[in-house]
């Protein structure tokens, strides 16, 4: 019998695998980079009602 986890991984395909194992090893933004990546900076003057 196949476990639920392995069955789900078969359905998810190879693209769903995590490239980095531990969260501590994931790339992190510096404080200055984080300040630059705000919703306002991303959306600019976009308005959903315009």
KAMOJO-V675126 format. One record per backbone hydrogen bond with DSSP energy under -0.5 kcal/mol. NH is the residue of the N-H (numbers start at 1). CO is the residue of the C=O. If there is no record, write none. Layout:
# KAMOJO-V675126
nh co
NH CO
NH CO
This chain:
# KAMOJO-V675126
nh co
7 3
8 4
9 5
10 6
11 7
12 8
13 9
16 13
17 14
25 22
26 23
34 30
35 31
36 32
37 33
37 34
38 36
42 38
43 39
44 40
46 43
50 47
